[in-house]
Each structure stands twice: as C-alpha cells, then as structure tokens.
Amino acid sequence: MTQYHGKCENLHGHTYKLQVTVKGTLNEEDLVLDFIVLKNIVKEKVLNKLDHTNLNDRFTQPSTENILIWIWNEIKDELKGPNYELYELKLWETPTSFATYRED
C-alpha cells in the first residue's frame, strides 16, 4: 500500500473471506435468493477477477475498504431483483480484522 507506513506497505498476501448479505422478501419458493445464484454472481464478478492476482495492479490503494467498494460496484446491479437487493458486504483480511460496507 503506497500511502501506508508499517508492515503492510510491503508486498504481502491475504486469504480473504467475503460475506455478502442480500435483503428482501420471500419468493414463490420461500427463498429471498438461491445461494447457487449468489455464488455464481460472486464467482463471475469478483473471484474470477481478483483471485491470485496482484491487487496493486488493479487498485491504487488496495485497502480492504477500497476493495469492498469495488466489489459492491461489481455486483450491485446483478443483485437487484424484483424481491431482493444487495444490503451489505463484509471482507476479512484475517480471522479478526475486517471491514464492512453498505450504501444507505
């Protein structure tokens, strides 16, 4: 990270964990959104683009917060249906360090 001074300014990696929260009402199948559909959207729009890449090549400042905003913009249109919408994202860098993003 170019404007951060500390251990994380050096090239390093993470095994991120992403939580996607969708809100809405139940459909005729008593689901808000099928998890398979959600997983496919995240895989296509996020994982296929970021997994095993150098985040410095995509982001000027690859902070967890900036990555979350990028993910939000990548999936928000796909997760806007007749009965549901994207509500919140949470991204963990470590088991105890995470950031949360949502648009109110």
Phi and psi in radians as a Rosetta constraint file:
Dihedral C 1 N 2 CA 2 C 2 CIRCULARHARMONIC -1.289 0.35
Dihedral N 2 CA 2 C 2 N 3 CIRCULARHARMONIC -0.538 0.35
Dihedral C 2 N 3 CA 3 C 3 CIRCULARHARMONIC -1.904 0.35
Dihedral N 3 CA 3 C 3 N 4 CIRCULARHARMONIC 0.284 0.35
Dihedral C 3 N 4 CA 4 C 4 CIRCULARHARMONIC -1.939 0.35
Dihedral N 4 CA 4 C 4 N 5 CIRCULARHARMONIC 2.353 0.35
Dihedral C 4 N 5 CA 5 C 5 CIRCULARHARMONIC -2.011 0.35
Dihedral N 5 CA 5 C 5 N 6 CIRCULARHARMONIC 1.991 0.35
Dihedral C 5 N 6 CA 6 C 6 CIRCULARHARMONIC 2.759 0.35
Dihedral N 6 CA 6 C 6 N 7 CIRCULARHARMONIC -2.926 0.35
Dihedral C 6 N 7 CA 7 C 7 CIRCULARHARMONIC -0.961 0.35
Dihedral N 7 CA 7 C 7 N 8 CIRCULARHARMONIC -0.664 0.35
Dihedral C 7 N 8 CA 8 C 8 CIRCULARHARMONIC -1.346 0.35
Dihedral N 8 CA 8 C 8 N 9 CIRCULARHARMONIC -0.048 0.35
Dihedral C 8 N 9 CA 9 C 9 CIRCULARHARMONIC -1.314 0.35
Dihedral N 9 CA 9 C 9 N 10 CIRCULARHARMONIC -0.328 0.35
Dihedral C 9 N 10 CA 10 C 10 CIRCULARHARMONIC -1.433 0.35
Dihedral N 10 CA 10 C 10 N 11 CIRCULARHARMONIC 2.659 0.35
Dihedral C 10 N 11 CA 11 C 11 CIRCULARHARMONIC -1.020 0.35
Dihedral N 11 CA 11 C 11 N 12 CIRCULARHARMONIC 2.232 0.35
Dihedral C 11 N 12 CA 12 C 12 CIRCULARHARMONIC -2.703 0.35
Dihedral N 12 CA 12 C 12 N 13 CIRCULARHARMONIC 3.023 0.35
Dihedral C 12 N 13 CA 13 C 13 CIRCULARHARMONIC -2.201 0.35
Dihedral N 13 CA 13 C 13 N 14 CIRCULARHARMONIC 2.912 0.35
Dihedral C 13 N 14 CA 14 C 14 CIRCULARHARMONIC -2.429 0.35
Dihedral N 14 CA 14 C 14 N 15 CIRCULARHARMONIC 2.701 0.35
Dihedral C 14 N 15 CA 15 C 15 CIRCULARHARMONIC -1.889 0.35
Dihedral N 15 CA 15 C 15 N 16 CIRCULARHARMONIC 1.588 0.35
Dihedral C 15 N 16 CA 16 C 16 CIRCULARHARMONIC -1.260 0.35
Dihedral N 16 CA 16 C 16 N 17 CIRCULARHARMONIC 2.693 0.35
Dihedral C 16 N 17 CA 17 C 17 CIRCULARHARMONIC -2.207 0.35
Dihedral N 17 CA 17 C 17 N 18 CIRCULARHARMONIC 2.210 0.35
Dihedral C 17 N 18 CA 18 C 18 CIRCULARHARMONIC -1.959 0.35
Dihedral N 18 CA 18 C 18 N 19 CIRCULARHARMONIC 2.284 0.35
Dihedral C 18 N 19 CA 19 C 19 CIRCULARHARMONIC -1.995 0.35
Dihedral N 19 CA 19 C 19 N 20 CIRCULARHARMONIC 2.182 0.35
Dihedral C 19 N 20 CA 20 C 20 CIRCULARHARMONIC -1.961 0.35
Dihedral N 20 CA 20 C 20 N 21 CIRCULARHARMONIC 2.169 0.35
Dihedral C 20 N 21 CA 21 C 21 CIRCULARHARMONIC -1.947 0.35
Dihedral N 21 CA 21 C 21 N 22 CIRCULARHARMONIC 2.209 0.35
Dihedral C 21 N 22 CA 22 C 22 CIRCULARHARMONIC -1.987 0.35
Dihedral N 22 CA 22 C 22 N 23 CIRCULARHARMONIC 2.440 0.35
Dihedral C 22 N 23 CA 23 C 23 CIRCULARHARMONIC -2.074 0.35
Dihedral N 23 CA 23 C 23 N 24 CIRCULARHARMONIC 2.658 0.35
Dihedral C 23 N 24 CA 24 C 24 CIRCULARHARMONIC 2.960 0.35
Dihedral N 24 CA 24 C 24 N 25 CIRCULARHARMONIC -2.883 0.35
Dihedral C 24 N 25 CA 25 C 25 CIRCULARHARMONIC -1.954 0.35
Dihedral N 25 CA 25 C 25 N 26 CIRCULARHARMONIC 2.747 0.35
Dihedral C 25 N 26 CA 26 C 26 CIRCULARHARMONIC -1.163 0.35
Dihedral N 26 CA 26 C 26 N 27 CIRCULARHARMONIC 2.464 0.35
Dihedral C 26 N 27 CA 27 C 27 CIRCULARHARMONIC -1.607 0.35
Dihedral N 27 CA 27 C 27 N 28 CIRCULARHARMONIC -2.943 0.35
Dihedral C 27 N 28 CA 28 C 28 CIRCULARHARMONIC -1.145 0.35
Dihedral N 28 CA 28 C 28 N 29 CIRCULARHARMONIC -0.308 0.35
Dihedral C 28 N 29 CA 29 C 29 CIRCULARHARMONIC -1.665 0.35
Dihedral N 29 CA 29 C 29 N 30 CIRCULARHARMONIC 0.166 0.35
Dihedral C 29 N 30 CA 30 C 30 CIRCULARHARMONIC 1.067 0.35
Dihedral N 30 CA 30 C 30 N 31 CIRCULARHARMONIC 0.612 0.35
Dihedral C 30 N 31 CA 31 C 31 CIRCULARHARMONIC -2.179 0.35
Dihedral N 31 CA 31 C 31 N 32 CIRCULARHARMONIC 2.618 0.35
Dihedral C 31 N 32 CA 32 C 32 CIRCULARHARMONIC -1.400 0.35
Dihedral N 32 CA 32 C 32 N 33 CIRCULARHARMONIC -0.842 0.35
Dihedral C 32 N 33 CA 33 C 33 CIRCULARHARMONIC -2.732 0.35
Dihedral N 33 CA 33 C 33 N 34 CIRCULARHARMONIC 2.333 0.35
Dihedral C 33 N 34 CA 34 C 34 CIRCULARHARMONIC -1.114 0.35
Dihedral N 34 CA 34 C 34 N 35 CIRCULARHARMONIC 2.257 0.35
Dihedral C 34 N 35 CA 35 C 35 CIRCULARHARMONIC -1.019 0.35
Dihedral N 35 CA 35 C 35 N 36 CIRCULARHARMONIC -0.550 0.35
Dihedral C 35 N 36 CA 36 C 36 CIRCULARHARMONIC -1.104 0.35
Dihedral N 36 CA 36 C 36 N 37 CIRCULARHARMONIC -0.734 0.35
Dihedral C 36 N 37 CA 37 C 37 CIRCULARHARMONIC -1.094 0.35
Dihedral N 37 CA 37 C 37 N 38 CIRCULARHARMONIC -0.801 0.35
Dihedral C 37 N 38 CA 38 C 38 CIRCULARHARMONIC -1.058 0.35
Dihedral N 38 CA 38 C 38 N 39 CIRCULARHARMONIC -0.825 0.35
Dihedral C 38 N 39 CA 39 C 39 CIRCULARHARMONIC -1.064 0.35
Dihedral N 39 CA 39 C 39 N 40 CIRCULARHARMONIC -0.705 0.35
Dihedral C 39 N 40 CA 40 C 40 CIRCULARHARMONIC -1.145 0.35
Dihedral N 40 CA 40 C 40 N 41 CIRCULARHARMONIC -0.683 0.35
Dihedral C 40 N 41 CA 41 C 41 CIRCULARHARMONIC -1.111 0.35
Dihedral N 41 CA 41 C 41 N 42 CIRCULARHARMONIC -0.824 0.35
Dihedral C 41 N 42 CA 42 C 42 CIRCULARHARMONIC -1.114 0.35
Dihedral N 42 CA 42 C 42 N 43 CIRCULARHARMONIC -0.712 0.35
Dihedral C 42 N 43 CA 43 C 43 CIRCULARHARMONIC -1.101 0.35
Dihedral N 43 CA 43 C 43 N 44 CIRCULARHARMONIC -0.844 0.35
Dihedral C 43 N 44 CA 44 C 44 CIRCULARHARMONIC -1.204 0.35
Dihedral N 44 CA 44 C 44 N 45 CIRCULARHARMONIC -0.793 0.35
Dihedral C 44 N 45 CA 45 C 45 CIRCULARHARMONIC -1.521 0.35
Dihedral N 45 CA 45 C 45 N 46 CIRCULARHARMONIC -0.393 0.35
Dihedral C 45 N 46 CA 46 C 46 CIRCULARHARMONIC -2.132 0.35
Dihedral N 46 CA 46 C 46 N 47 CIRCULARHARMONIC -1.115 0.35
Dihedral C 46 N 47 CA 47 C 47 CIRCULARHARMONIC -1.057 0.35
Dihedral N 47 CA 47 C 47 N 48 CIRCULARHARMONIC -0.769 0.35
Dihedral C 47 N 48 CA 48 C 48 CIRCULARHARMONIC -1.106 0.35
Dihedral N 48 CA 48 C 48 N 49 CIRCULARHARMONIC -0.389 0.35
Dihedral C 48 N 49 CA 49 C 49 CIRCULARHARMONIC -1.658 0.35
Dihedral N 49 CA 49 C 49 N 50 CIRCULARHARMONIC -0.499 0.35
Dihedral C 49 N 50 CA 50 C 50 CIRCULARHARMONIC -1.923 0.35
Dihedral N 50 CA 50 C 50 N 51 CIRCULARHARMONIC -0.479 0.35
Dihedral C 50 N 51 CA 51 C 51 CIRCULARHARMONIC -1.073 0.35
Dihedral N 51 CA 51 C 51 N 52 CIRCULARHARMONIC 2.286 0.35
Dihedral C 51 N 52 CA 52 C 52 CIRCULARHARMONIC 0.988 0.35
Dihedral N 52 CA 52 C 52 N 53 CIRCULARHARMONIC 0.698 0.35
Dihedral C 52 N 53 CA 53 C 53 CIRCULARHARMONIC -2.093 0.35
Dihedral N 53 CA 53 C 53 N 54 CIRCULARHARMONIC 2.875 0.35
Dihedral C 53 N 54 CA 54 C 54 CIRCULARHARMONIC -1.518 0.35
Dihedral N 54 CA 54 C 54 N 55 CIRCULARHARMONIC 1.888 0.35
Dihedral C 54 N 55 CA 55 C 55 CIRCULARHARMONIC -1.124 0.35
Dihedral N 55 CA 55 C 55 N 56 CIRCULARHARMONIC -0.376 0.35
Dihedral C 55 N 56 CA 56 C 56 CIRCULARHARMONIC -1.130 0.35
Dihedral N 56 CA 56 C 56 N 57 CIRCULARHARMONIC -0.412 0.35
Dihedral C 56 N 57 CA 57 C 57 CIRCULARHARMONIC -1.346 0.35
Dihedral N 57 CA 57 C 57 N 58 CIRCULARHARMONIC -0.358 0.35
Dihedral C 57 N 58 CA 58 C 58 CIRCULARHARMONIC -1.809 0.35
Dihedral N 58 CA 58 C 58 N 59 CIRCULARHARMONIC -0.594 0.35
Dihedral C 58 N 59 CA 59 C 59 CIRCULARHARMONIC -2.079 0.35
Dihedral N 59 CA 59 C 59 N 60 CIRCULARHARMONIC 2.407 0.35
Dihedral C 59 N 60 CA 60 C 60 CIRCULARHARMONIC -1.117 0.35
Dihedral N 60 CA 60 C 60 N 61 CIRCULARHARMONIC -0.733 0.35
Dihedral C 60 N 61 CA 61 C 61 CIRCULARHARMONIC -2.306 0.35
Dihedral N 61 CA 61 C 61 N 62 CIRCULARHARMONIC 1.694 0.35
Dihedral C 61 N 62 CA 62 C 62 CIRCULARHARMONIC -1.407 0.35
Dihedral N 62 CA 62 C 62 N 63 CIRCULARHARMONIC 0.948 0.35
Dihedral C 62 N 63 CA 63 C 63 CIRCULARHARMONIC -1.294 0.35
Dihedral N 63 CA 63 C 63 N 64 CIRCULARHARMONIC 2.779 0.35
Dihedral C 63 N 64 CA 64 C 64 CIRCULARHARMONIC -1.001 0.35
Dihedral N 64 CA 64 C 64 N 65 CIRCULARHARMONIC -0.679 0.35
Dihedral C 64 N 65 CA 65 C 65 CIRCULARHARMONIC -1.105 0.35
Dihedral N 65 CA 65 C 65 N 66 CIRCULARHARMONIC -0.782 0.35
Dihedral C 65 N 66 CA 66 C 66 CIRCULARHARMONIC -1.172 0.35
Dihedral N 66 CA 66 C 66 N 67 CIRCULARHARMONIC -0.646 0.35
Dihedral C 66 N 67 CA 67 C 67 CIRCULARHARMONIC -1.118 0.35
Dihedral N 67 CA 67 C 67 N 68 CIRCULARHARMONIC -0.720 0.35
Dihedral C 67 N 68 CA 68 C 68 CIRCULARHARMONIC -1.070 0.35
Dihedral N 68 CA 68 C 68 N 69 CIRCULARHARMONIC -0.765 0.35
Dihedral C 68 N 69 CA 69 C 69 CIRCULARHARMONIC -1.080 0.35
Dihedral N 69 CA 69 C 69 N 70 CIRCULARHARMONIC -0.727 0.35
Dihedral C 69 N 70 CA 70 C 70 CIRCULARHARMONIC -1.092 0.35
Dihedral N 70 CA 70 C 70 N 71 CIRCULARHARMONIC -0.806 0.35
Dihedral C 70 N 71 CA 71 C 71 CIRCULARHARMONIC -1.040 0.35
Dihedral N 71 CA 71 C 71 N 72 CIRCULARHARMONIC -0.793 0.35
Dihedral C 71 N 72 CA 72 C 72 CIRCULARHARMONIC -0.938 0.35
Dihedral N 72 CA 72 C 72 N 73 CIRCULARHARMONIC -0.865 0.35
Dihedral C 72 N 73 CA 73 C 73 CIRCULARHARMONIC -1.158 0.35
Dihedral N 73 CA 73 C 73 N 74 CIRCULARHARMONIC -0.510 0.35
Dihedral C 73 N 74 CA 74 C 74 CIRCULARHARMONIC -1.249 0.35
Dihedral N 74 CA 74 C 74 N 75 CIRCULARHARMONIC -0.623 0.35
Dihedral C 74 N 75 CA 75 C 75 CIRCULARHARMONIC -1.935 0.35
Dihedral N 75 CA 75 C 75 N 76 CIRCULARHARMONIC -0.171 0.35
Dihedral C 75 N 76 CA 76 C 76 CIRCULARHARMONIC -1.065 0.35
Dihedral N 76 CA 76 C 76 N 77 CIRCULARHARMONIC -0.691 0.35
Dihedral C 76 N 77 CA 77 C 77 CIRCULARHARMONIC -1.237 0.35
Dihedral N 77 CA 77 C 77 N 78 CIRCULARHARMONIC -0.616 0.35
Dihedral C 77 N 78 CA 78 C 78 CIRCULARHARMONIC -1.203 0.35
Dihedral N 78 CA 78 C 78 N 79 CIRCULARHARMONIC -0.457 0.35
Dihedral C 78 N 79 CA 79 C 79 CIRCULARHARMONIC -1.846 0.35
Dihedral N 79 CA 79 C 79 N 80 CIRCULARHARMONIC 0.726 0.35
Dihedral C 79 N 80 CA 80 C 80 CIRCULARHARMONIC -2.233 0.35
Dihedral N 80 CA 80 C 80 N 81 CIRCULARHARMONIC 1.731 0.35
Dihedral C 80 N 81 CA 81 C 81 CIRCULARHARMONIC -2.024 0.35
Dihedral N 81 CA 81 C 81 N 82 CIRCULARHARMONIC -3.053 0.35
Dihedral C 81 N 82 CA 82 C 82 CIRCULARHARMONIC -1.139 0.35
Dihedral N 82 CA 82 C 82 N 83 CIRCULARHARMONIC -0.451 0.35
Dihedral C 82 N 83 CA 83 C 83 CIRCULARHARMONIC -2.227 0.35
Dihedral N 83 CA 83 C 83 N 84 CIRCULARHARMONIC 0.144 0.35
Dihedral C 83 N 84 CA 84 C 84 CIRCULARHARMONIC -2.624 0.35
Dihedral N 84 CA 84 C 84 N 85 CIRCULARHARMONIC 2.836 0.35
Dihedral C 84 N 85 CA 85 C 85 CIRCULARHARMONIC -2.730 0.35
Dihedral N 85 CA 85 C 85 N 86 CIRCULARHARMONIC 2.764 0.35
Dihedral C 85 N 86 CA 86 C 86 CIRCULARHARMONIC -1.104 0.35
Dihedral N 86 CA 86 C 86 N 87 CIRCULARHARMONIC 2.320 0.35
Dihedral C 86 N 87 CA 87 C 87 CIRCULARHARMONIC -1.963 0.35
Dihedral N 87 CA 87 C 87 N 88 CIRCULARHARMONIC -0.823 0.35
Dihedral C 87 N 88 CA 88 C 88 CIRCULARHARMONIC -2.743 0.35
Dihedral N 88 CA 88 C 88 N 89 CIRCULARHARMONIC 2.601 0.35
Dihedral C 88 N 89 CA 89 C 89 CIRCULARHARMONIC -2.140 0.35
Dihedral N 89 CA 89 C 89 N 90 CIRCULARHARMONIC 2.520 0.35
Dihedral C 89 N 90 CA 90 C 90 CIRCULARHARMONIC -2.364 0.35
Dihedral N 90 CA 90 C 90 N 91 CIRCULARHARMONIC 2.285 0.35
Dihedral C 90 N 91 CA 91 C 91 CIRCULARHARMONIC -2.223 0.35
Dihedral N 91 CA 91 C 91 N 92 CIRCULARHARMONIC 2.123 0.35
Dihedral C 91 N 92 CA 92 C 92 CIRCULARHARMONIC -1.681 0.35
Dihedral N 92 CA 92 C 92 N 93 CIRCULARHARMONIC 2.310 0.35
Dihedral C 92 N 93 CA 93 C 93 CIRCULARHARMONIC -1.533 0.35
Dihedral N 93 CA 93 C 93 N 94 CIRCULARHARMONIC -0.628 0.35
Dihedral C 93 N 94 CA 94 C 94 CIRCULARHARMONIC -2.418 0.35
Dihedral N 94 CA 94 C 94 N 95 CIRCULARHARMONIC 3.013 0.35
Dihedral C 94 N 95 CA 95 C 95 CIRCULARHARMONIC -1.044 0.35
Dihedral N 95 CA 95 C 95 N 96 CIRCULARHARMONIC -0.316 0.35
Dihedral C 95 N 96 CA 96 C 96 CIRCULARHARMONIC -2.126 0.35
Dihedral N 96 CA 96 C 96 N 97 CIRCULARHARMONIC -0.026 0.35
Dihedral C 96 N 97 CA 97 C 97 CIRCULARHARMONIC -2.103 0.35
Dihedral N 97 CA 97 C 97 N 98 CIRCULARHARMONIC 2.098 0.35
Dihedral C 97 N 98 CA 98 C 98 CIRCULARHARMONIC -2.631 0.35
Dihedral N 98 CA 98 C 98 N 99 CIRCULARHARMONIC 2.897 0.35
Dihedral C 98 N 99 CA 99 C 99 CIRCULARHARMONIC -2.279 0.35
Dihedral N 99 CA 99 C 99 N 100 CIRCULARHARMONIC 2.671 0.35
Dihedral C 99 N 100 CA 100 C 100 CIRCULARHARMONIC -2.128 0.35
Dihedral N 100 CA 100 C 100 N 101 CIRCULARHARMONIC 2.503 0.35
Dihedral C 100 N 101 CA 101 C 101 CIRCULARHARMONIC -2.431 0.35
Dihedral N 101 CA 101 C 101 N 102 CIRCULARHARMONIC 2.418 0.35
Dihedral C 101 N 102 CA 102 C 102 CIRCULARHARMONIC -2.742 0.35
Dihedral N 102 CA 102 C 102 N 103 CIRCULARHARMONIC 2.709 0.35
Dihedral C 102 N 103 CA 103 C 103 CIRCULARHARMONIC -1.835 0.35
Dihedral N 103 CA 103 C 103 N 104 CIRCULARHARMONIC 2.188 0.35
